[in-house]
């Protein structure tokens, strides 16, 4: 059984950023820019969320000479968890996200 998900401010900021467009695929770099979380903190959070089945991940092939980019989006369980952790409810407008 996986350890309970820690509700850190950084994890909440990641969820908040993903909730802005929960069905869209997000690049890790874009999540970092939106949240202000540095890669050394962000990618372990994303890996933990993916390991728990809260995020889907995929690689997007780029044009020749450019390395592929890792993309993330919320699963159904991830959407529920994100809403719980951020206090967002379906149909309830959320305050603008700020760092």
N, C-alpha and C positions, 0 to 999 in steps of 0.2 A: 504494500500500500504506500502511495506517495505521501510525502510529508505535506501538511497543510500549506496552502499558498500564503506566503507572507504578504501582508498588506502594507508595503512600503510606499512612501510618497512617489518614488520613481516608478514603481509598478502601476500605481494609480494614474500617473501622468501618461504612461504608455497606453493604458486602457482608454483614457480620455481622448488621446490622439486618434486611436483606432476607431472610436465611436463616432468621430466626425464623418466617417464614410465606412460603416462596418462591413459592407459587401465588396468594397474595392480592395484590390491588392495594394500594399504599401511597401516601398523600399525601406530597408533599414536606415539608410542615410537620411531619407525624408523624415522618418520618425525621430531620428536624432536631432535634426534641425527644428522640428516642431516642438519637441519636448525640452530641448536644451541638454539632454542627457548624453554624455560622452560615450563613445563606442565601447570602451572597457566595462562600462556598467550596463549599457543597453543590450548588447548581444547576449550576455548571460541571462538577462531577464527574458528576452525573446526565446532563447533555447529552453528555459524552464517552462514557459507558457506553452511552447510547442510540445514538449515532452509530456505535459499534462493534458494534451488534447484541446487546449484552449485557442491555439492558433494553427492554421494550415500554413504550410511553407511550400515554396517552389522556386526553382531557378528559372530566370528569364534569359534566354539567349539574346545576345546583343549583336550589333553589326560586327563584321570581321575586324579583328584587332582589339576589340573591347571585351573585357572579361564579363561573364554572365553575372547577373545581379540576383541576390536572394530577396524574395518577396514574402510578405506575411499578410494574413487576414484572419479575422475572428471566425471561429467555428460557432455553431449554435450554443454549445456550452460556454464558449468564450464570451459570446455576446451577453448571456445571462450573468456570468461572473463579472464582466466589465460593468454592466449596469448596477449590479449590487455593490461593487467596490467604489464606484464613482457616485453612487446615489442617484443615478439617472433612471428615470422610469419612462416606459413607452408613452409617447404623446406628451411628455412633459419637457418643455424647452430647458436646455442646460445653459448655464452661464457660459460666456465666452471663455475659451481656454487661454490661459496666460502663464507665462513662465516668469 
